[in-house]
Amino acid sequence: MWGAIVAIHARYSRLLGALKEGWWADEAQTELLCALVVWRAEIDDAGDSPREELAFHRELAGFAQMLREQGGGVAKAWRPGAPPPDWLASS
């Protein structure tokens, strides 16, 4: 899942650029991000409905807005890389 999160962050870097370091310690953010990853994979694998694509982007934009509202600036932005020890311990 970590690799998929890194990939979706790269794919939607503008929208997910406000993701903060340590996001994995927040269960709600982690669950939302994982749900978006799985949803995107399902659309990429078998999606044939433009409505599904629109719904995904609407939810992604809502998540991005929530991240921006949390503030913190670029100094606290997440820099994708190897999973941290506490992610590995929870897997």
Phi and psi in radians as a Rosetta constraint file:
Dihedral C 1 N 2 CA 2 C 2 CIRCULARHARMONIC -0.982 0.35
Dihedral N 2 CA 2 C 2 N 3 CIRCULARHARMONIC -0.812 0.35
Dihedral C 2 N 3 CA 3 C 3 CIRCULARHARMONIC -1.073 0.35
Dihedral N 3 CA 3 C 3 N 4 CIRCULARHARMONIC -0.650 0.35
Dihedral C 3 N 4 CA 4 C 4 CIRCULARHARMONIC -1.182 0.35
Dihedral N 4 CA 4 C 4 N 5 CIRCULARHARMONIC -0.615 0.35
Dihedral C 4 N 5 CA 5 C 5 CIRCULARHARMONIC -1.189 0.35
Dihedral N 5 CA 5 C 5 N 6 CIRCULARHARMONIC -0.733 0.35
Dihedral C 5 N 6 CA 6 C 6 CIRCULARHARMONIC -1.043 0.35
Dihedral N 6 CA 6 C 6 N 7 CIRCULARHARMONIC -0.722 0.35
Dihedral C 6 N 7 CA 7 C 7 CIRCULARHARMONIC -1.169 0.35
Dihedral N 7 CA 7 C 7 N 8 CIRCULARHARMONIC -0.750 0.35
Dihedral C 7 N 8 CA 8 C 8 CIRCULARHARMONIC -1.230 0.35
Dihedral N 8 CA 8 C 8 N 9 CIRCULARHARMONIC -0.548 0.35
Dihedral C 8 N 9 CA 9 C 9 CIRCULARHARMONIC -1.108 0.35
Dihedral N 9 CA 9 C 9 N 10 CIRCULARHARMONIC -0.723 0.35
Dihedral C 9 N 10 CA 10 C 10 CIRCULARHARMONIC -1.195 0.35
Dihedral N 10 CA 10 C 10 N 11 CIRCULARHARMONIC -0.691 0.35
Dihedral C 10 N 11 CA 11 C 11 CIRCULARHARMONIC -1.162 0.35
Dihedral N 11 CA 11 C 11 N 12 CIRCULARHARMONIC -0.669 0.35
Dihedral C 11 N 12 CA 12 C 12 CIRCULARHARMONIC -2.108 0.35
Dihedral N 12 CA 12 C 12 N 13 CIRCULARHARMONIC 0.884 0.35
Dihedral C 12 N 13 CA 13 C 13 CIRCULARHARMONIC -1.084 0.35
Dihedral N 13 CA 13 C 13 N 14 CIRCULARHARMONIC -0.598 0.35
Dihedral C 13 N 14 CA 14 C 14 CIRCULARHARMONIC -1.153 0.35
Dihedral N 14 CA 14 C 14 N 15 CIRCULARHARMONIC -0.788 0.35
Dihedral C 14 N 15 CA 15 C 15 CIRCULARHARMONIC -1.281 0.35
Dihedral N 15 CA 15 C 15 N 16 CIRCULARHARMONIC -0.643 0.35
Dihedral C 15 N 16 CA 16 C 16 CIRCULARHARMONIC -1.700 0.35
Dihedral N 16 CA 16 C 16 N 17 CIRCULARHARMONIC 0.159 0.35
Dihedral C 16 N 17 CA 17 C 17 CIRCULARHARMONIC -1.118 0.35
Dihedral N 17 CA 17 C 17 N 18 CIRCULARHARMONIC -0.325 0.35
Dihedral C 17 N 18 CA 18 C 18 CIRCULARHARMONIC -1.573 0.35
Dihedral N 18 CA 18 C 18 N 19 CIRCULARHARMONIC 0.072 0.35
Dihedral C 18 N 19 CA 19 C 19 CIRCULARHARMONIC -1.107 0.35
Dihedral N 19 CA 19 C 19 N 20 CIRCULARHARMONIC 2.259 0.35
Dihedral C 19 N 20 CA 20 C 20 CIRCULARHARMONIC -1.639 0.35
Dihedral N 20 CA 20 C 20 N 21 CIRCULARHARMONIC 2.644 0.35
Dihedral C 20 N 21 CA 21 C 21 CIRCULARHARMONIC -0.981 0.35
Dihedral N 21 CA 21 C 21 N 22 CIRCULARHARMONIC 2.343 0.35
Dihedral C 21 N 22 CA 22 C 22 CIRCULARHARMONIC 1.534 0.35
Dihedral N 22 CA 22 C 22 N 23 CIRCULARHARMONIC 0.188 0.35
Dihedral C 22 N 23 CA 23 C 23 CIRCULARHARMONIC -0.938 0.35
Dihedral N 23 CA 23 C 23 N 24 CIRCULARHARMONIC -0.527 0.35
Dihedral C 23 N 24 CA 24 C 24 CIRCULARHARMONIC -1.163 0.35
Dihedral N 24 CA 24 C 24 N 25 CIRCULARHARMONIC -0.245 0.35
Dihedral C 24 N 25 CA 25 C 25 CIRCULARHARMONIC -1.444 0.35
Dihedral N 25 CA 25 C 25 N 26 CIRCULARHARMONIC -0.178 0.35
Dihedral C 25 N 26 CA 26 C 26 CIRCULARHARMONIC -1.781 0.35
Dihedral N 26 CA 26 C 26 N 27 CIRCULARHARMONIC 1.881 0.35
Dihedral C 26 N 27 CA 27 C 27 CIRCULARHARMONIC -0.999 0.35
Dihedral N 27 CA 27 C 27 N 28 CIRCULARHARMONIC -0.734 0.35
Dihedral C 27 N 28 CA 28 C 28 CIRCULARHARMONIC -1.096 0.35
Dihedral N 28 CA 28 C 28 N 29 CIRCULARHARMONIC -0.805 0.35
Dihedral C 28 N 29 CA 29 C 29 CIRCULARHARMONIC -1.119 0.35
Dihedral N 29 CA 29 C 29 N 30 CIRCULARHARMONIC -0.724 0.35
Dihedral C 29 N 30 CA 30 C 30 CIRCULARHARMONIC -1.099 0.35
Dihedral N 30 CA 30 C 30 N 31 CIRCULARHARMONIC -0.795 0.35
Dihedral C 30 N 31 CA 31 C 31 CIRCULARHARMONIC -1.140 0.35
Dihedral N 31 CA 31 C 31 N 32 CIRCULARHARMONIC -0.726 0.35
Dihedral C 31 N 32 CA 32 C 32 CIRCULARHARMONIC -1.097 0.35
Dihedral N 32 CA 32 C 32 N 33 CIRCULARHARMONIC -0.784 0.35
Dihedral C 32 N 33 CA 33 C 33 CIRCULARHARMONIC -1.126 0.35
Dihedral N 33 CA 33 C 33 N 34 CIRCULARHARMONIC -0.753 0.35
Dihedral C 33 N 34 CA 34 C 34 CIRCULARHARMONIC -1.122 0.35
Dihedral N 34 CA 34 C 34 N 35 CIRCULARHARMONIC -0.675 0.35
Dihedral C 34 N 35 CA 35 C 35 CIRCULARHARMONIC -1.110 0.35
Dihedral N 35 CA 35 C 35 N 36 CIRCULARHARMONIC -0.727 0.35
Dihedral C 35 N 36 CA 36 C 36 CIRCULARHARMONIC -1.101 0.35
Dihedral N 36 CA 36 C 36 N 37 CIRCULARHARMONIC -0.685 0.35
Dihedral C 36 N 37 CA 37 C 37 CIRCULARHARMONIC -1.093 0.35
Dihedral N 37 CA 37 C 37 N 38 CIRCULARHARMONIC -0.827 0.35
Dihedral C 37 N 38 CA 38 C 38 CIRCULARHARMONIC -1.143 0.35
Dihedral N 38 CA 38 C 38 N 39 CIRCULARHARMONIC -0.751 0.35
Dihedral C 38 N 39 CA 39 C 39 CIRCULARHARMONIC -1.056 0.35
Dihedral N 39 CA 39 C 39 N 40 CIRCULARHARMONIC -0.793 0.35
Dihedral C 39 N 40 CA 40 C 40 CIRCULARHARMONIC -1.067 0.35
Dihedral N 40 CA 40 C 40 N 41 CIRCULARHARMONIC -0.728 0.35
Dihedral C 40 N 41 CA 41 C 41 CIRCULARHARMONIC -1.102 0.35
Dihedral N 41 CA 41 C 41 N 42 CIRCULARHARMONIC -0.704 0.35
Dihedral C 41 N 42 CA 42 C 42 CIRCULARHARMONIC -1.124 0.35
Dihedral N 42 CA 42 C 42 N 43 CIRCULARHARMONIC -0.720 0.35
Dihedral C 42 N 43 CA 43 C 43 CIRCULARHARMONIC -1.124 0.35
Dihedral N 43 CA 43 C 43 N 44 CIRCULARHARMONIC -0.777 0.35
Dihedral C 43 N 44 CA 44 C 44 CIRCULARHARMONIC -1.122 0.35
Dihedral N 44 CA 44 C 44 N 45 CIRCULARHARMONIC -0.633 0.35
Dihedral C 44 N 45 CA 45 C 45 CIRCULARHARMONIC -1.377 0.35
Dihedral N 45 CA 45 C 45 N 46 CIRCULARHARMONIC -0.684 0.35
Dihedral C 45 N 46 CA 46 C 46 CIRCULARHARMONIC -2.517 0.35
Dihedral N 46 CA 46 C 46 N 47 CIRCULARHARMONIC 0.176 0.35
Dihedral C 46 N 47 CA 47 C 47 CIRCULARHARMONIC -1.215 0.35
Dihedral N 47 CA 47 C 47 N 48 CIRCULARHARMONIC 2.276 0.35
Dihedral C 47 N 48 CA 48 C 48 CIRCULARHARMONIC -2.370 0.35
Dihedral N 48 CA 48 C 48 N 49 CIRCULARHARMONIC 0.172 0.35
Dihedral C 48 N 49 CA 49 C 49 CIRCULARHARMONIC -1.939 0.35
Dihedral N 49 CA 49 C 49 N 50 CIRCULARHARMONIC 2.100 0.35
Dihedral C 49 N 50 CA 50 C 50 CIRCULARHARMONIC -1.086 0.35
Dihedral N 50 CA 50 C 50 N 51 CIRCULARHARMONIC -0.490 0.35
Dihedral C 50 N 51 CA 51 C 51 CIRCULARHARMONIC -1.127 0.35
Dihedral N 51 CA 51 C 51 N 52 CIRCULARHARMONIC -0.659 0.35
Dihedral C 51 N 52 CA 52 C 52 CIRCULARHARMONIC -1.143 0.35
Dihedral N 52 CA 52 C 52 N 53 CIRCULARHARMONIC -0.729 0.35
Dihedral C 52 N 53 CA 53 C 53 CIRCULARHARMONIC -1.084 0.35
Dihedral N 53 CA 53 C 53 N 54 CIRCULARHARMONIC -0.782 0.35
Dihedral C 53 N 54 CA 54 C 54 CIRCULARHARMONIC -1.108 0.35
Dihedral N 54 CA 54 C 54 N 55 CIRCULARHARMONIC -0.727 0.35
Dihedral C 54 N 55 CA 55 C 55 CIRCULARHARMONIC -1.107 0.35
Dihedral N 55 CA 55 C 55 N 56 CIRCULARHARMONIC -0.731 0.35
Dihedral C 55 N 56 CA 56 C 56 CIRCULARHARMONIC -1.047 0.35
Dihedral N 56 CA 56 C 56 N 57 CIRCULARHARMONIC -0.835 0.35
Dihedral C 56 N 57 CA 57 C 57 CIRCULARHARMONIC -1.180 0.35
Dihedral N 57 CA 57 C 57 N 58 CIRCULARHARMONIC -0.566 0.35
Dihedral C 57 N 58 CA 58 C 58 CIRCULARHARMONIC -1.137 0.35
Dihedral N 58 CA 58 C 58 N 59 CIRCULARHARMONIC -0.765 0.35
Dihedral C 58 N 59 CA 59 C 59 CIRCULARHARMONIC -1.200 0.35
Dihedral N 59 CA 59 C 59 N 60 CIRCULARHARMONIC -0.680 0.35
Dihedral C 59 N 60 CA 60 C 60 CIRCULARHARMONIC -1.079 0.35
Dihedral N 60 CA 60 C 60 N 61 CIRCULARHARMONIC -0.751 0.35
Dihedral C 60 N 61 CA 61 C 61 CIRCULARHARMONIC -1.110 0.35
Dihedral N 61 CA 61 C 61 N 62 CIRCULARHARMONIC -0.678 0.35
Dihedral C 61 N 62 CA 62 C 62 CIRCULARHARMONIC -1.123 0.35
Dihedral N 62 CA 62 C 62 N 63 CIRCULARHARMONIC -0.719 0.35
Dihedral C 62 N 63 CA 63 C 63 CIRCULARHARMONIC -1.131 0.35
Dihedral N 63 CA 63 C 63 N 64 CIRCULARHARMONIC -0.734 0.35
Dihedral C 63 N 64 CA 64 C 64 CIRCULARHARMONIC -1.083 0.35
Dihedral N 64 CA 64 C 64 N 65 CIRCULARHARMONIC -0.712 0.35
Dihedral C 64 N 65 CA 65 C 65 CIRCULARHARMONIC -1.099 0.35
Dihedral N 65 CA 65 C 65 N 66 CIRCULARHARMONIC -0.735 0.35
Dihedral C 65 N 66 CA 66 C 66 CIRCULARHARMONIC -1.045 0.35
Dihedral N 66 CA 66 C 66 N 67 CIRCULARHARMONIC -0.729 0.35
Dihedral C 66 N 67 CA 67 C 67 CIRCULARHARMONIC -1.118 0.35
Dihedral N 67 CA 67 C 67 N 68 CIRCULARHARMONIC -0.747 0.35
Dihedral C 67 N 68 CA 68 C 68 CIRCULARHARMONIC -1.129 0.35
Dihedral N 68 CA 68 C 68 N 69 CIRCULARHARMONIC -0.646 0.35
Dihedral C 68 N 69 CA 69 C 69 CIRCULARHARMONIC -1.178 0.35
Dihedral N 69 CA 69 C 69 N 70 CIRCULARHARMONIC -0.398 0.35
Dihedral C 69 N 70 CA 70 C 70 CIRCULARHARMONIC -1.236 0.35
Dihedral N 70 CA 70 C 70 N 71 CIRCULARHARMONIC -0.380 0.35
Dihedral C 70 N 71 CA 71 C 71 CIRCULARHARMONIC 1.204 0.35
Dihedral N 71 CA 71 C 71 N 72 CIRCULARHARMONIC -2.837 0.35
Dihedral C 71 N 72 CA 72 C 72 CIRCULARHARMONIC 1.970 0.35
Dihedral N 72 CA 72 C 72 N 73 CIRCULARHARMONIC -0.397 0.35
Dihedral C 72 N 73 CA 73 C 73 CIRCULARHARMONIC 1.294 0.35
Dihedral N 73 CA 73 C 73 N 74 CIRCULARHARMONIC 3.066 0.35
Dihedral C 73 N 74 CA 74 C 74 CIRCULARHARMONIC -1.207 0.35
Dihedral N 74 CA 74 C 74 N 75 CIRCULARHARMONIC -0.385 0.35
Dihedral C 74 N 75 CA 75 C 75 CIRCULARHARMONIC -1.109 0.35
Dihedral N 75 CA 75 C 75 N 76 CIRCULARHARMONIC -0.458 0.35
Dihedral C 75 N 76 CA 76 C 76 CIRCULARHARMONIC -1.793 0.35
Dihedral N 76 CA 76 C 76 N 77 CIRCULARHARMONIC 0.117 0.35
Dihedral C 76 N 77 CA 77 C 77 CIRCULARHARMONIC -1.153 0.35
Dihedral N 77 CA 77 C 77 N 78 CIRCULARHARMONIC 2.526 0.35
Dihedral C 77 N 78 CA 78 C 78 CIRCULARHARMONIC -1.273 0.35
Dihedral N 78 CA 78 C 78 N 79 CIRCULARHARMONIC 2.335 0.35
Dihedral C 78 N 79 CA 79 C 79 CIRCULARHARMONIC -1.907 0.35
Dihedral N 79 CA 79 C 79 N 80 CIRCULARHARMONIC 1.850 0.35
Dihedral C 79 N 80 CA 80 C 80 CIRCULARHARMONIC -0.979 0.35
Dihedral N 80 CA 80 C 80 N 81 CIRCULARHARMONIC 2.515 0.35
Dihedral C 80 N 81 CA 81 C 81 CIRCULARHARMONIC -3.059 0.35
Dihedral N 81 CA 81 C 81 N 82 CIRCULARHARMONIC -2.663 0.35
Dihedral C 81 N 82 CA 82 C 82 CIRCULARHARMONIC -1.141 0.35
Dihedral N 82 CA 82 C 82 N 83 CIRCULARHARMONIC 2.600 0.35
Dihedral C 82 N 83 CA 83 C 83 CIRCULARHARMONIC -1.125 0.35
Dihedral N 83 CA 83 C 83 N 84 CIRCULARHARMONIC 2.477 0.35
Dihedral C 83 N 84 CA 84 C 84 CIRCULARHARMONIC -1.290 0.35
Dihedral N 84 CA 84 C 84 N 85 CIRCULARHARMONIC 2.790 0.35
Dihedral C 84 N 85 CA 85 C 85 CIRCULARHARMONIC -0.959 0.35
Dihedral N 85 CA 85 C 85 N 86 CIRCULARHARMONIC -0.673 0.35
Dihedral C 85 N 86 CA 86 C 86 CIRCULARHARMONIC -1.239 0.35
Dihedral N 86 CA 86 C 86 N 87 CIRCULARHARMONIC -0.408 0.35
Dihedral C 86 N 87 CA 87 C 87 CIRCULARHARMONIC -1.225 0.35
Dihedral N 87 CA 87 C 87 N 88 CIRCULARHARMONIC -0.787 0.35
Dihedral C 87 N 88 CA 88 C 88 CIRCULARHARMONIC -1.115 0.35
Dihedral N 88 CA 88 C 88 N 89 CIRCULARHARMONIC -0.634 0.35
Dihedral C 88 N 89 CA 89 C 89 CIRCULARHARMONIC -1.176 0.35
Dihedral N 89 CA 89 C 89 N 90 CIRCULARHARMONIC -0.523 0.35
Dihedral C 89 N 90 CA 90 C 90 CIRCULARHARMONIC -1.540 0.35
Dihedral N 90 CA 90 C 90 N 91 CIRCULARHARMONIC -0.184 0.35
